[in-house]
């Protein structure tokens, strides 16, 4: 039997031990059988307690100690030994087929360096929400992060640089990471399973639910990359999606006309793209 390439799973955690255990168990239940689990703790007061809790699991534990989520991911990345790497936030968890389905697509496409998937939203009370559809069309990244969060993807580790982990970035860390990866590898492909492979928690304690931090982080990423964006994407950010972020004064007529045309155009492209992926890989959603 051919030996499968190792996948490094980096789980970053901050004072959410119950959620963390659920995330770890979802990795241990994966149908793919060559996985190393790296847990990076970013909560200093919890170091000794977490070591005791994780004794029952076969994981590598590192302490980042209040450096922030990206500092924790970077530490995990630096200690990862797999050919592939997947990041998992401690409050998310994966479907058992996630790694196997994603690695199979990467193995089948030598030019692909990243694969993403769809996610089912769930809430703190356990109820389920809608589906977040990951889309791998890298040109759409100029408009917004269609790839999903860090928990969505699996990546060939050799293409990742330490500079992709912007330490101190308040939000949009995944957006910055994906834009760096795309811009540094213009000839490489980004693909998708087009199936639900994870459960993504929506809670009141996520940074992405804090509008001031969300705006601050996005503006940093936008200003860093806007010189590489096409004019249509800059207009999209200014007029439609982020007029409330201080990129331009809202104009109701422009918002309605430009927003309606471009939003529905993007929806059409996304729909066609998903049909093509389904046809090529013959994948059915869960």
C-alpha positions in Angstrom: 0.0 0.0 0.0 1.3 3.4 -1.0 2.1 5.6 2.1 0.1 8.7 2.3 1.8 12.1 2.7 1.7 13.6 6.1 -0.8 16.4 6.9 0.0 18.8 9.7 -3.0 20.1 11.5 -2.4 23.3 13.5 -5.1 24.1 16.1 -4.8 27.5 17.7 -6.6 27.9 21.0 -7.4 30.6 23.6 -9.1 29.6 26.8 -11.7 27.4 25.1 -10.8 23.9 26.4 -14.2 22.3 25.8 -14.3 23.5 22.2 -10.7 22.5 21.7 -11.3 18.9 22.8 -14.2 18.7 20.3 -11.9 20.1 17.5 -9.1 17.6 18.4 -11.6 14.7 18.3 -12.8 15.8 14.9 -9.2 15.6 13.6 -8.6 12.2 15.2 -11.8 10.8 13.5 -10.5 11.8 10.1 -10.6 9.0 7.5 -7.1 10.1 6.4 -4.6 8.2 8.5 -1.3 10.2 8.4 -1.9 13.3 10.4 0.1 15.1 13.1 -1.8 17.4 15.4 -0.2 20.5 16.7 -1.9 22.6 19.3 -0.7 26.1 20.0 -2.0 27.7 23.2 -2.2 31.5 23.2 -3.6 31.8 26.8 -0.7 32.1 29.2 -2.7 31.4 32.4 -3.8 28.0 31.0 -0.5 26.4 30.1 -0.2 23.8 32.9 -4.0 23.0 32.9 -4.0 22.5 29.2 -1.0 20.1 29.4 -2.9 17.9 31.8 -6.1 18.0 29.7 -4.2 17.0 26.5 -2.3 14.1 28.0 -5.1 11.8 26.7 -4.5 12.9 23.1 -1.5 12.3 20.9 -0.8 15.9 20.1 2.2 18.3 20.1 1.6 21.3 22.4 3.3 24.6 22.1 2.7 27.8 24.1 2.6 31.1 22.2 1.5 33.2 25.2 -0.6 36.1 24.2 1.0 36.8 20.8 -2.3 36.7 19.0 -3.9 34.2 16.7 -1.4 34.7 13.8 1.6 34.4 16.1 0.1 31.1 17.2 -0.4 29.9 13.6 3.1 30.9 12.7 4.5 28.9 15.6 2.5 25.9 14.5 3.6 26.4 10.9 7.3 26.5 12.0 6.9 23.2 13.8 4.8 21.4 11.2 6.6 18.5 9.4 3.9 17.5 6.9 3.7 18.0 3.1 0.3 19.5 3.6 -1.0 21.8 6.3 -4.5 22.7 7.5 -5.3 25.2 10.2 -8.2 24.7 12.5 -9.7 27.3 14.9 -10.5 25.7 18.3 -14.2 26.6 18.1 -14.7 24.9 14.7 -14.7 21.2 13.9 -14.4 19.0 10.8 -16.4 16.4 9.0 -14.6 13.1 9.0 -13.9 13.2 5.3 -12.4 16.7 5.2 -8.7 15.9 5.0 -9.0 12.9 2.7 -11.2 14.7 0.2 -9.0 17.7 0.1 -5.7 15.8 -0.2 -7.1 13.6 -2.9 -7.9 16.7 -5.0 -4.4 18.1 -4.4 -2.8 14.8 -5.3 -4.9 14.6 -8.5 -3.8 18.1 -9.6 -0.1 18.8 -9.4 -0.5 22.5 -10.2 -3.0 23.1 -7.4 -1.6 24.4 -4.1 -4.8 25.0 -2.1 -8.2 23.4 -1.8 -11.2 24.8 0.1 -14.6 23.5 0.9 -18.1 24.6 2.1 -19.0 24.9 5.8 -22.2 24.5 7.8 -22.7 27.3 10.4 -23.6 26.3 13.9 -24.2 28.4 17.0 -23.2 28.2 20.7 -26.5 26.6 21.6 -25.9 23.8 19.1 -28.4 24.8 16.5 -27.4 24.8 12.8 -27.4 27.7 10.4 -26.9 28.1 6.7 -24.1 27.0 4.5 -21.0 29.1 3.7 -19.9 28.3 0.2 -16.2 28.4 -0.3 -15.1 29.3 -3.8 -11.6 28.7 -5.2 -11.7 31.3 -8.1 -8.6 33.3 -7.1 -9.7 36.4 -9.1 -12.7 36.8 -6.8 -10.3 37.5 -3.9 -9.9 41.0 -5.1 -13.6 41.5 -4.2 -13.8 39.6 -0.9 -12.6 36.4 0.8 -14.5 33.7 -1.0 -12.1 31.0 0.2 -13.4 31.0 3.7 -11.6 31.1 7.0 -8.4 29.2 8.0 -10.4 26.1 9.0 -11.7 25.7 5.4 -8.6 24.9 3.5 -5.7 22.5 3.0 -2.5 23.8 1.5 0.8 22.5 0.2 3.1 23.7 2.9 6.1 24.5 0.7 4.3 27.4 -0.8 3.6 29.2 2.5 6.0 31.9 3.7 6.3 33.1 7.3 5.5 36.6 6.2 1.9 35.5 5.3 1.2 35.6 9.1 0.8 39.3 9.7 1.4 39.6 13.5 -0.8 42.3 15.0 -3.4 42.3 12.3 -6.7 42.9 14.1 -8.9 40.9 11.7 -9.0 39.7 8.0 -6.0 37.5 8.8 -7.2 34.8 6.5 -7.9 37.3 3.7 -4.4 38.7 3.9 -2.9 35.1 4.0 -4.8 34.0 0.9 -4.0 37.2 -1.1 -0.3 36.7 -0.3 -0.5 33.1 -1.4 -2.3 34.0 -4.6 -0.1 36.9 -5.6 3.1 34.9 -5.0 1.9 32.0 -7.1 0.1 33.5 -10.1 0.4 30.3 -12.2 -0.8 27.9 -9.5 -4.3 26.7 -9.2 -6.8 26.9 -6.3 -9.5 24.3 -6.2 -12.5 23.2 -4.1 -14.3 20.1 -3.0 -17.7 21.8 -3.3 -18.9 19.8 -0.4 -19.5 20.6 3.3 -16.4 19.5 5.1 -16.6 21.5 8.4 -18.8 23.2 11.0 -18.0 26.8 11.5 -19.2 28.4 14.8 -20.8 31.8 14.9 -20.5 33.3 18.4 -20.4 36.7 20.1 -16.8 36.3 21.1 -15.3 36.0 17.6 -13.1 38.9 16.5 -15.0 38.9 13.2 -18.2 39.9 15.1 -16.5 43.1 16.4 -17.2 45.7 13.8 -14.5 48.2 14.8 -11.8 45.4 14.7 -13.3 44.0 11.5 -13.0 47.4 9.9 -9.5 48.1 11.2 -8.2 44.9 9.9 -9.9 45.0 6.6 -8.6 48.6 5.9 -5.0 47.5 6.5 -5.4 44.6 4.1 -7.2 46.7 1.5 -4.6 49.5 1.6 -1.8 46.9 1.4 -3.1 45.2 -1.7 -5.2 47.9 -3.5 -2.3 48.8 -5.9 -2.6 45.2 -7.3 -6.4 45.2 -7.5 -8.3 45.9 -10.8 -10.4 49.1 -11.0 -13.6 47.1 -10.8 -12.6 45.6 -7.4 -11.6 49.0 -6.0 -15.0 50.4 -7.1 -16.7 47.4 -5.5 -15.0 48.1 -2.2 -15.6 51.8 -2.2 -19.1 52.0 -3.5 -20.8 48.7 -2.5 -19.3 46.6 0.2 -17.2 49.0 2.3 -18.6 52.5 1.9 -19.3 52.2 5.7 -15.6 51.5 6.3 -14.6 55.0 5.3 -13.4 54.2 1.8 -15.8 56.6 0.2 -19.1 58.5 0.8 -22.1 56.3 0.3 -24.1 57.2 -2.9 -27.5 55.6 -2.9 -27.9 55.7 -6.7 -24.4 54.2 -7.3 -24.9 51.7 -4.5 -28.2 50.4 -6.1 -27.0 50.3 -9.7 -23.4 49.3 -9.2 -24.2 46.9 -6.4 -27.1 45.2 -8.1 -25.2 44.6 -11.4 -21.9 43.5 -9.8 -23.5 41.4 -7.0 -25.6 39.4 -9.4 -22.7 39.1 -11.8 -20.5 37.7 -9.1 -23.3 35.3 -8.0 -23.6 34.1 -11.6 -19.9 33.5 -11.8 -19.9 31.7 -8.5 -22.8 29.5 -9.7 -21.1 28.6 -13.0 -17.8 28.0 -11.3 -19.4 25.5 -8.8 -21.1 23.7 -11.7 -17.8 23.3 -13.5 -16.1 22.0 -10.4 -19.0 19.5 -9.9 -18.7 18.3 -13.5 -14.9 17.9 -13.4 -14.6 16.2 -10.1 -18.1 14.7 -9.9 -18.5 15.6 -6.3 -21.8 15.7 -4.5 -22.6 17.9 -1.5 -23.3 16.2 1.8 
